[in-house]
Amino acid sequence: MTIKKHHLWHLAIFTLVFALTLPAAFAQAQKYEALLGVWDAETDGAQQYTFVFTFTLEEGKLAGVFEGQSGEVEMQNLTFEDHQVAFTVEIDAGGQGMVIDFEAAIDGDSLEGMLSMEFGEAPITGTKRK
């Protein structure tokens, strides 16, 4: 069995592309490692609400899903830098859309931050599921 030159050329290109993209994908995963996973969070204060934040990497891009009393929605404007996460969700609050902005600091398996919406702010805390 002989290998044609063009097959070797295709193999060489594939190997090069794989070798160049694997470190980039690994670097992305490392950058977000502290955040990736499922987090249980709640507001602190007079009215207590619970949430679940799920952070994943999809094709090298950070993605997130927010789950609360009104169901699940995708996070918008999701960023994570220097252990600070920020995102926005738009939920259905009794037939009306409500925008909530979240900002939190990640420290190990804990998060602490603030949610902001039209009617005010509330502190939030959370823990990462094992």
Buried (B, 14 or more C-beta within 10 A) or exposed (E): EEEEEEEEEEEEEEEEEEEEEEEEEEEBEEBBEBBBBBBBBBBEEEEEEEBBBBBBBEEEEBEBBBBBEEEEBEBEEBEBEEEEBBBBBEBEBEEEEBEBBBBBEBEEEEBBBEBBBEEEEBEBBBEBEE
